Amino acid sequence: MSAKPINDLSHELIGAAIEVHRELGPGLLESAYEGAYSHELTLRQIPHVRQKLMPVTYKGVQIDTGYRIDILAEERVVVELKAVEKLIPIYSAQLMTYLRLGKYPLGLLMNFNVLKLVDGIERVSNNAPNLSASSAPSALKS
């Protein structure tokens, strides 16, 4: 695992998504963006896992739910991809639940169905250390 600051990793993940959006544009299915994004992360040598199983434990029992994280980068940043008309609050809540269940510090919610990708990105923090709003691009402050 890399020792780079989480804000630097976040910046790299956003840059990779912008490249995918620049190449493909809006209007495709989420699965197309996920495949292209994973490939872009590989090209940039950013360790990641696609479709990581997210177990749910209820009162000490693991529930077979089938929840999966779209992308988990460096075992610490959850990236949830969407291709929807607009992001709604339940998507952020879902991402926060994944962060809490997996004890991950940071999540990125990315909607590729926008004209400018920065308009479709939300950062969600699970009390991440070294996560200052001043180091995030102004359009992405949480």
C-alpha positions as CSV (number, residue, x, y, z in Angstrom):
1,M,0.0,0.0,0.0
2,S,1.2,3.5,-0.9
3,A,2.1,6.0,1.8
4,K,1.0,8.9,-0.3
5,P,-1.4,11.3,1.4
6,I,-5.1,10.5,0.9
7,N,-5.7,13.9,-0.8
8,D,-3.1,13.1,-3.4
9,L,-4.7,9.8,-4.1
10,S,-8.1,11.5,-4.3
11,H,-6.7,14.0,-6.8
12,E,-5.2,11.1,-8.9
13,L,-8.5,9.2,-8.9
14,I,-10.4,12.3,-10.0
15,G,-7.9,13.0,-12.7
16,A,-8.3,9.4,-14.0
17,A,-12.1,9.9,-14.1
18,I,-11.8,13.2,-15.9
19,E,-9.7,11.4,-18.6
20,V,-12.3,8.7,-19.0
21,H,-15.1,11.2,-19.3
22,R,-13.0,13.3,-21.8
23,E,-12.6,10.1,-24.0
24,L,-16.1,8.7,-23.7
25,G,-18.4,11.6,-22.8
26,P,-21.8,11.3,-21.1
27,G,-24.5,8.8,-22.1
28,L,-23.1,5.4,-21.6
29,L,-24.0,2.7,-19.0
30,E,-22.3,2.7,-15.7
31,S,-20.6,-0.6,-16.5
32,A,-18.8,1.0,-19.5
33,Y,-17.4,3.7,-17.3
34,E,-16.4,1.2,-14.7
35,G,-14.4,-0.9,-17.2
36,A,-12.8,2.2,-18.7
37,Y,-12.0,3.7,-15.3
38,S,-10.5,0.5,-14.0
39,H,-8.3,0.4,-17.2
40,E,-7.2,4.0,-16.7
41,L,-6.3,3.3,-13.0
42,T,-4.2,0.3,-14.2
43,L,-2.5,2.6,-16.8
44,R,-1.7,5.0,-14.0
45,Q,-0.5,2.2,-11.7
46,I,-3.0,3.0,-9.0
47,P,-3.7,-0.3,-7.1
48,H,-7.5,-1.0,-7.1
49,V,-10.1,-3.7,-7.0
50,R,-13.3,-3.8,-9.0
51,Q,-16.6,-5.0,-7.5
52,K,-15.2,-5.7,-4.0
53,L,-17.7,-7.6,-1.9
54,M,-19.1,-5.5,0.9
55,P,-20.2,-7.9,3.7
56,V,-22.9,-6.8,6.1
57,T,-22.8,-8.0,9.7
58,Y,-26.0,-7.8,11.7
59,K,-25.9,-8.6,15.4
60,G,-22.8,-10.7,15.0
61,V,-24.0,-12.6,11.9
62,Q,-22.7,-12.0,8.4
63,I,-25.6,-11.5,6.0
64,D,-25.3,-12.6,2.4
65,T,-26.4,-9.5,0.7
66,G,-24.4,-9.2,-2.5
67,Y,-23.4,-5.6,-2.0
68,R,-20.3,-4.6,-3.9
69,I,-18.1,-1.6,-4.0
70,D,-17.5,-0.4,-7.6
71,I,-13.9,0.5,-7.1
72,L,-11.7,0.3,-4.0
73,A,-8.4,2.2,-4.5
74,E,-5.4,1.4,-2.4
75,E,-7.6,-0.4,0.1
76,R,-8.7,3.1,1.4
77,V,-10.8,5.1,-1.0
78,V,-14.2,3.8,-2.2
79,V,-15.2,5.0,-5.6
80,E,-18.9,4.7,-6.5
81,L,-19.7,5.3,-10.1
82,K,-23.0,6.4,-11.5
83,A,-24.5,7.3,-14.9
84,V,-27.7,9.0,-13.8
85,E,-29.6,12.2,-14.6
86,K,-28.5,13.7,-11.2
87,L,-27.0,12.6,-7.9
88,I,-29.5,12.3,-5.2
89,P,-28.9,12.2,-1.4
90,I,-29.4,8.4,-1.1
91,Y,-26.3,7.8,-3.2
92,S,-24.2,9.8,-0.7
93,A,-25.8,7.9,2.1
94,Q,-25.0,4.6,0.5
95,L,-21.4,5.6,0.0
96,M,-21.2,6.7,3.7
97,T,-22.6,3.3,4.7
98,Y,-19.9,1.6,2.7
99,L,-17.2,3.8,4.3
100,R,-18.5,3.0,7.8
101,L,-18.9,-0.7,7.2
102,G,-15.5,-1.1,5.7
103,K,-13.8,1.5,7.9
104,Y,-12.6,3.3,4.9
105,P,-11.6,7.0,5.3
106,L,-12.8,8.5,2.0
107,G,-15.3,8.0,-0.8
108,L,-15.8,9.5,-4.2
109,L,-19.2,9.5,-5.8
110,M,-18.8,10.1,-9.5
111,N,-21.7,10.7,-12.0
112,F,-20.4,10.4,-15.6
113,N,-23.8,11.5,-17.1
114,V,-22.9,15.2,-16.9
115,L,-21.3,17.7,-19.4
116,K,-18.4,18.5,-17.1
117,L,-17.3,15.7,-14.8
118,V,-16.4,18.0,-11.9
119,D,-20.1,18.9,-11.7
120,G,-20.8,15.2,-11.0
121,I,-18.3,14.5,-8.2
122,E,-18.9,14.4,-4.5
123,R,-16.2,13.7,-1.8
124,V,-17.6,11.9,1.3
125,S,-15.4,11.6,4.4
126,N,-15.6,9.1,7.1
127,N,-13.6,11.3,9.5
128,A,-10.5,10.8,7.2
129,P,-7.2,11.9,8.8
130,N,-5.3,14.5,6.8
131,L,-8.4,15.5,4.8
132,S,-8.6,19.3,4.8
133,A,-11.1,21.1,2.6
134,S,-8.4,23.7,1.7
135,S,-6.4,21.1,-0.2
136,A,-9.4,19.9,-2.3
137,P,-10.3,21.7,-5.5
138,S,-12.9,24.3,-4.8
139,A,-15.6,22.5,-6.8
140,L,-15.1,19.4,-4.8
141,K,-15.1,20.7,-1.2
142,S,-17.3,18.7,1.1
